[in-house]
Amino acid sequence: MSTNLEIQSFNVVPQSDGGVWYELRSEREKICETLLLEPRAADGALPASTQADDNPLQVRLRLLDEALDRLMAGTYGDCVVCGKWIEDDKLRADPALPFCCGCQRRSENKVAEARMRANRMGRVFLTNPPSHHARRAWDG
């Protein structure tokens, strides 16, 4: 009888692991279906939105695939940057989350800083006023 119990314990998949797997897979399938249903060009080429890296569906699909890879590798729930455990409530809110709160904040700060630098550089190179600015008599 004890042998039977040991076999049963190996066949049981924890609800949390199976739930995460199915949640990630079902969202992935919905995104793939949505991308496949987008209208194609007359020449049969894929729509531009499926080719662009900045398409939100493509970005989300990539996050889901990476989360599934981490789940298979046994590192799901660990931050991909520092290796710390991602908080359970954060993973419940978004099971594809790759970062802990600290690394997510640092990543967002880097992006914001890069945008600010780009905006400053753009203003430096802007020598002529934009065409939509009306030239007034008192501007000179």
N, C-alpha and C positions, 0 to 999 in steps of 0.2 A: 504494500500500500504506500509506503514512503517513496518508492520508485515512481509511482504514478503521480505523486505530488510534485516530485522534481521535474518530471516531463511537463506538467502543466505550467510550472513557473517559467519555463523557457518559451512556451507558446504564447504567453500573455504579453501583449504589447501595451506599455503604459498609455493610458488615455491621453496624457499630455503630449507624448511624442507622436502618437497616431493622429491626434487632433491637429497638431501643427502641420504635419505632413499633408494631410488632406486639405487643410485650409490653404496652404501655399500652392498645392497642385490645382485646386479648384479655381483660385484667383488667376493662376497662370493660364489655365485652359480658357477662361473667359477673355483674358487679354488677347490670347492667340486667335480666338474666334473673331473678336472685334477687329483685329488687324487684318485678318483674311477677308472679312466682309467689306472692307473699305473699297470704294469703287476704283477700278483700274483705268489707266489711260487707254486710249484707243489702240495704241500699239502693243498692249498687253503688259506693259512694264508695271512694276510695282508702284503704288502711290508714293509720292515724295515723303509722306509722313512715316512710312515704314522704313525708309532709307535714312532718314535724318537721326542723328544721335541725340538731338535735343527734344525729340518726341517724348512726351511724358509717359506714354504707354510703353515705349521701348525702354525707357529708363527703369520703369517699374518692373518690367519683364526681366531685365538684367538683375535687379535686386532680388527678385523671387528666385531666379536660377542660382544666384550666389548663396542665398539662404538654404536652398535645397542641398547644394553642395556641402555647406557647413554641417547640415543635419546628417548627411551621409558620412561625413568625415568624423563626426562626433564632437565638433567644436561649435555646434549651434548654441547661441546664447552667450558666447564669448565675444568681446569686442575685437574686431579685426585689426585694430591699431595697437591697443595696449594689452589685450588678453583678459581684462577684467570682466566679470560677469555683468551682463546687461540686466537691469532691474526687471523683475517679472511683470510688473504693471506696464512697463514700456513694451515688452515683447507681446503682451496680450493686446495692446493697442495696435501694434504693427509688428507682425511676426517676421517680417523681412528686415527688420532694423539691424544694421551691421555695427553700430557704434554704441558705446556707453554714453551717458550724458556728458561727461567731461570731454571726450574726444569729439562728440557731435558739436559741442559748443566751440571747441577750437577750430574745427573744420569750417563751421559757419563764419567764424571771425576771420579766417584766412580768405574766404570767398568775398566777404564784405570789404576787407582791406584791398584785395585785388581790384574790385569794382571801383573803389574810391580812387586808387592810383590810375586806373584807366580813364576815369572821368576827368581827373586833373590833367592827364596827358592830352586828352581830347580838347580841353579848353586851351592848352598851350598852343596847339597846332591850329586852332580856329582863328585865322587872321581876319577874314571877312565876316561881317555879320550875316546870319542866316537870311535867305531870301524872303522869308516870311515877315522879317522886321521891316516895318515901313520907315522910309527915310523921311525925316521931318525937316522942315526948313531951319529950325534952330539947332539941329545936330551938326551942321557945318559942312 
